[in-house]
């Protein structure tokens, strides 16, 4: 039971980090703030469904693992090209931006790896 609580907390933190990071991207002008940015909402809804409704079930674990692997792409996208140095590193809130970027990829995959899948009936 404790592993499920840990996974739930980690997944909810991941949702929080993703929304904060996307908001910061829009505020900094890295994202245009248009309808195309709403593509993340269905992903977050699926993650929340897997976290809260499918908790402790095999389908919930698989859902969270797939969504968390998608979230691991966010740091890679930001680190490509010029990276996060330069203008971002010298701006206000740079620490928070980079911290959410790094924190985004850690909670759920680590928690998923420690959970035991339920036995098939």
C-alpha angles and dihedrals in degrees: 000000000000091000091056091052091049091049092048093051092046092049093049089049089051091054089049093049092048094052093045092048094048090049090051090049090054094045091050092048095245088120122039096229093234134131090280088070090063090074087092092063097073089047091053091046090053090048092050091047091051090047101046107023102030096039113150094010126112091240090053092053092048092047092051093046093052093046092046090052088054089051090053087067092067096074090045092053092050094046094051117099114357093001123209098307127097115036094012094048091051096046129093112273094021093136092053092046094052093041092056089045091056096037091053094072100048118059109060103037091051092049093045090053091057097049124097115227115235115254117257114250 
